Amino acid sequence: MALLGRLGALLQRAVATEEPDIDLLAAFTEHWKGLTHYYLETTDENKPAKQTDIPWHLKQMLDILVYEEKQQPPGETGPCLEYLLQHKTLETLSTLGKAEYPPGMRSQVLLFFSRLLGQMQCPLLHYLSVYRPVQKLLQLGPELEKEMMQFIAVLCTKIRQEPALLPYVLEGKHKGKHVANGQNVDQPFQPQEATAESSDHVSKEIDPVKQGERLCPGMDPCGVSLVEPASSAANLVTSLINLCKSKKRKVAVKAQENLLLLTSIDHPTASLALAQDSMLCPLVAGYLCFLYDAVPADIDPANVAMLQPVSWRLQGNSAEENSFLEQLDLEVFFAWLDFCDCLVKGAPPTVARLLAEAVGQRLFVGRLQPQLLQMSEDGILLSTAILTGLVRQIRAPALIQELVVFLLRTGREPEVLEDPDHQPYHCLCSQLIERCNHLSDEISIVTLKFFEELLHLPDPRILQSLVLHNLEERRYILKIPSVQEEHSSQEQEPCEDGLRELEEDPYFVDGFPAVGFQASRKPAVPAPKQPVQSEEKMDVKEVVNSFLCLVPSEAKTSAYLEEGGYDTYVHDASRMFGECLTNTSHWNWPQASQPLESCLAGSHFYEGHFLKVLFDRLAQILDQSYAVNLQVTSVLSRLALFPHPHLHEYLLDPYLPLAPGCRTLFSMLIRVIGDLMQRIQRVPDFPASLLLVRKRLLGLVPEDQQISHQMLLEGVVVLEEFCKELAAIAFVKSVPKGTL
């Protein structure tokens, strides 16, 4: 009896190990029939799905599928999964979910699909009976955002693991196209005739378990759709973008994270599907324009200027006490702009280029350009302030490229005084530069702030377009025919020719005190043997002193107050120059100036539109508002920081022998000082008034009385600080790196 008992136990164990497939399939079909019988037997159509047996049947079916897969050898499919694929089980479920019958069925179906795709290890999305119901579920409405987001997150994770699956989820003509087809992803796909070998290869990819599923209608033997996609059809990308617009912050952030995950897949098939079949680019750019249009037209440009860069992850977390009425609308726009920037930055080149072009055409050209070119002062102020915020926010190289092409002239030829070019981009650039010298101080300030922000972008074409074009041939230097001419010409001081023109300027000598004049002309450094060779380094102390001694002692007041002096400017200049070096390290700029012998002789030197306007503004420093002066000098200081040898020479070399009619930053400052020394003679009690104005600007004394010549005195304060700033920049750029 004991022996028979042991034999019976062994037989029972053998039956248990040999019959699980039959039992699993029977159980699976039984649960499926139990679910479908509900629709034949139910009498209460309004009973919620949660209160029926449907959730239990679905869970049992899922558990059976997961258990069966674990029992199968790798690469083989069990009978339950075969049943699921062949009997259109998922198609039926998606139809029931779409019909929302019984109530709540949509939620149950989405949950089942999410768990099925998430827990099964074998890839399923390339099956017709799987990706068709998946596409149908993606077209459901946004009522169940949480469940839809969970479902889409699983899809994105699966596609991240197998990028070639993406075309099966997107409706489009590139569906099923693989790298093996040998097509260039940058060219439109041309369907190929399928050979026996290629058909067999692709059929294995489409149906690795050889279940004999038919290809969907409208596809050639290689699995490539021959039907153009319907632009209005919902798909994975459109559903994600709709969820990005959710009022529920967690849902929106989760959707944006998954869209970033999807667009960062660097795979030719996935990139092509995203770029051409998903409506990704027009939808992302279109929503950006929608949010731009939603920004109130009466918003204060000053509030726009004060708004800090917005992160798409942290949008809406600003402190309420510091907020203004329209801040939410503005933050939503800049948050989506930041998200677009992240999309472009992380996407493969094909997708990034198309995304950037879509933003450039729709937002830059379609929205911003007409508003920037309008005549309304309020409109100009607002659009320029938003443009400045946009420049501050963008960092993706492809978007920066679109922005530079939109804003600036991109030719390599130098500017001329009268450029008859009427291209829209050039027209916009010219208008923006001209507004730096606008009759309205507000427009001048907001435009100067824009250019200062533009100079922070890591793109060498900005400097090339605005400044360097006209400095390449160094025509601002007086060229001496030969070094072996008269001995007297060799011993002449390098600044003498340049200063001779300044001495003829009535503002330079008339009423100029001897002490101040000598301080301005102080250069006592020995003249180099070849004056025009700027490669020979001058004594940095002489250069620094040339700027520090420009403003005469009677016009200086900072020494009387306990405030940051020249050392503070050196510290700030060192930090900013370090950042500038980092941004320009890969720009391949020359280390030394182009030899004058190789420079082409040509027409009269023209500094270019941008520098001309800045110099014209600098010449008015004693006659314009304090805010304008601060902004003009700030832009010039930013330019002086760049390590290009021609720009450094033109802006920071006090000893350049200038060609006739040329002006540099140093020569402009000398003329301003000459004008100042004439005018301070007419200001009663000039030192005391100047000190009072400086204290007012520092907030040390209240503005309780009117001061005569206040604008002039404020200009003197800015002039003194600007000269110290230039001296600090010259010093920092001349000393070896890391020695400060």
Summary of the structure (lengths in Angstrom):
residues: 740
radius of gyration: 36.3
end to end distance: 97.8
largest distance: 132.8
contacts: 2250
relative contact order: 0.06
helix: 63%
strand: 1%
